Amino acid sequence: MTEKLYYQDPFCREFTAQVLSCDPWKDGGYAVVLDRTAFYPEGGGQNADTGTLNDVPVTDTREKEGTIFHICSQPLSPGESVAGRIHWEARFDHMQQHSGEHVVSGIICRRYGCDNVGFHMGHAVVTIDFNTPIPPEDLPSIEAAANAYLWEDRAVEIQTLSGAALEAAEYRSKKYIPGEVRLVTFPGADCCACCGTHVRTAGQVGLVKLLSCQPFREGVRIEMVCGRRAVDYCSAILDQNLQVSHLLSAKATDTAAAVERLQRELYALRGRTAALEEAVFQEKARSLAGTGDVLLIEEEMPPESVRKLCDAVAACCGGRCAVFAGTDGNYKYAISQPGGDLRQLTKELNAALHGRGGGKPAFVQGSAACSAAELRTFFQGR
């Protein structure tokens, strides 16, 4: 079995070891086994460490029956001594996320009498699943409790128990596990069986930020970030809010009210625009009353407006109305012929004008990649 330096000292960044074996790895590269290592293997919801062995990149770390495999891009010779160096920024991030998850899960499970039934440490966020509903409006108080605990900066306690001592111990998600069990305790917040790496004191987590709470199976899934991720997230949100503040000429603390005001103004403006558009379309329809088949090539407008113009003109012209709106190479179209059958015309149009679309026999809509001249040529004589 590989000696696990990351349990002896989770802050060990560099170490020396001897290569015991090196074999091709099933997914490419080489699986190197050492007599001792500070590289943490993927497991318990925590990502694997990466780094180097004698400057050879270690791209993944796995464990099987106590033996740890370092997946390397190049082979190393059995018997040689190597200098290992883990990617510390990534490892410390994993420790912050994992430790923060303990604190949050302990608080939630105690407060709601539920269980943590899922934990995943993604590259951007951490997700935790609980088997009971939790109101999203409770997140601020949970977050406040978690951060208040971090600021107490209490030391993390780790012990390995088995047999009667393990049976007598009280810890979260207690399940039967044969042999020795590693218990990680954040005094006053959480005690749980865990194989991951953690900070020395709660304060090293830095900050907990709960991002969302969504229904998931019989309970909820909470998204969160801790430590540097939380600081980076808050900085990104602040930067976005400052940009919005500048664009709206509002104080950073008043952006929500400014957006609400802008939404009301936009809603009123849309209503006026729709009324004016309807008046213009009706006027155009009256000017084309009784003219028979009509082809209109208009400036770009939304597909819904194309349809409305087509419907208005078709109701007055006494024939087929085809409306194309856009610019050469990119037109949206709507064609209406009350009581008619446009299926064959649409098929020919799409083939000739690089179009896509369809609909009912008397009404079709779609798009065409053609020029205005090609449109006029196609409809000439039809």
FENJOUR-V990265 format. One record per run of one state. SS is the DSSP state (H for helix, E for strand, L for the rest). FROM is the first residue (numbers start at 1). TO is the last residue. If there is no record, write none. Layout:
{{SS,FROM,TO} {SS,FROM,TO}}
This chain:
{{L,1,2} {E,3,4} {H,5,8} {L,9,13} {E,14,24} {L,25,29} {E,30,34} {L,35,35} {E,36,37} {L,38,42} {E,43,43} {L,44,45} {E,46,46} {L,47,50} {E,51,53} {L,54,55} {E,56,64} {L,65,66} {E,67,72} {L,73,80} {E,81,86} {L,87,87} {H,88,112} {L,113,115} {E,116,121} {L,122,125} {E,126,130} {L,131,135} {H,136,152} {L,153,154} {E,155,161} {L,162,162} {H,163,168} {L,169,171} {E,172,172} {L,173,180} {E,181,186} {L,187,189} {E,190,193} {L,194,200} {E,201,201} {H,202,205} {L,206,207} {E,208,216} {L,217,218} {E,219,226} {H,227,248} {L,249,251} {H,252,287} {L,288,291} {E,292,298} {L,299,302} {H,303,317} {E,318,327} {L,328,329} {E,330,336} {L,337,342} {H,343,352} {L,353,354} {E,355,360} {L,361,362} {E,363,368} {L,369,371} {H,372,379} {L,380,382}}
